[in-house]
Amino acid sequence: MLLSGLCLGLWIGVVHGRRTWGPEMWSNRKMSFAHTGIVCAGYTAAAMLGSIGSVITRGETVGDLFGIWPHFDNAPAISFGLSMVLALLSLAALMIVIFVQPKGEKVES
């Protein structure tokens, strides 16, 4: 569940960045590196989720072809209290982004 939320949040960030700044994002070096890093992290989270799912259902994964990919027998488990704390932190971060953070402006060339 934690990895699913991370994956979803990363890909929402990717889509938000592309819609907010558009193609001008690539003219700013720092923004383009940040966006590329978020895309790579989102892909890695999605690949890890797929790997966990395929190990649980089929007992094998495409990651086995690489040889360096970690083999997940099951999803990592955390306690209920820690999961509630993390959920409240993410909810607080979402509220800050929606209500406190200034609205983004398009980057001009």
C-alpha atoms as one frame of an Amber mdcrd trajectory, in Angstrom:
protein
   0.000   0.000   0.000   2.817   2.379   0.865   4.611   1.694  -2.412   1.367
   2.133  -4.358   0.829   5.542  -2.804   4.398   6.537  -3.564   4.047   5.418
  -7.170   0.764   7.283  -7.611   2.151  10.448  -6.028   5.249  10.416  -8.233
   3.257  10.008 -11.446   0.798  12.712 -10.398   3.831  14.954  -9.887   5.074
  14.096 -13.380   1.729  14.949 -14.979   1.383  18.118 -12.894   4.848  19.309
 -13.882   4.212  18.713 -17.576   0.845  20.483 -17.478   2.076  23.421 -15.403
   5.290  24.248 -17.245   4.760  22.593 -20.615   7.628  22.284 -23.086   9.414
  25.294 -21.535  10.432  23.001 -18.674  13.249  21.625 -20.806  14.835  25.056
 -21.269  15.520  25.300 -17.509  18.315  22.881 -16.591  17.397  22.440 -12.905
  13.726  21.814 -13.640  14.534  19.323 -16.376  16.852  17.366 -14.059  14.225
  17.396 -11.281  11.519  16.235 -13.684  13.742  13.466 -15.056  14.522  12.318
 -11.514  10.820  12.166 -10.628  10.111  10.163 -13.799  12.906   7.699 -12.992
  11.681   7.310  -9.400   8.101   6.791 -10.625   9.201   4.130 -13.092  11.237
   2.368 -10.400   8.277   2.367  -7.999   5.979   0.992 -10.736   8.521  -1.693
 -11.637   8.865  -2.711  -7.982   5.075  -2.954  -7.647   4.899  -5.094 -10.768
   7.702  -7.275  -9.472   5.955  -7.854  -6.144   2.682  -8.649  -7.893   4.229
 -11.071 -10.344   6.171 -12.893  -7.613   2.993 -13.297  -5.574   0.887 -14.535
  -8.500   3.335 -16.343 -10.799   6.414 -16.893  -8.666   8.649 -15.139 -11.187
   9.280 -11.637 -12.452  10.726  -9.862 -15.458  13.287  -8.369 -13.083  14.872
 -11.821 -12.800  16.241 -11.314 -16.314  18.400  -8.416 -15.121  20.133 -10.399
 -12.405  20.629  -7.301 -10.238  16.934  -6.721  -9.521  16.000  -7.529  -5.894
  13.691 -10.491  -5.485  10.608  -9.557  -3.464   8.839 -12.457  -1.801   6.230
 -10.188  -0.270   5.426  -6.544   0.234   7.141  -4.773   3.140   4.923  -4.583
   6.210   4.709  -1.662   8.625   2.699  -1.289  11.807  -0.755   0.282  11.859
   0.438   3.216  13.961   3.287   4.053  11.608   0.989   3.792   8.606  -1.468
   6.231  10.240   1.358   8.684  11.005   2.552   8.498   7.403  -0.999   8.959
   6.122  -1.461  12.063   8.298   1.883  13.476   7.146   0.951  12.985   3.512
  -2.465  14.552   4.121  -0.783  17.555   5.776   1.624  17.863   2.842  -1.297
  17.769   0.406  -3.144  20.492   2.336  -0.012  22.669   2.340   0.389  22.264
  -1.407  -3.265  23.032  -2.094  -3.847  25.917   0.319  -0.481  27.444   1.315
   1.951  27.079  -1.581   1.758  29.874  -4.159   0.272  28.890  -7.481   2.777
  27.971 -10.200   3.352  30.234 -13.159   4.399  29.207 -16.615   8.081  29.690
 -17.341   8.704  32.258 -20.038  11.375  31.740 -22.642
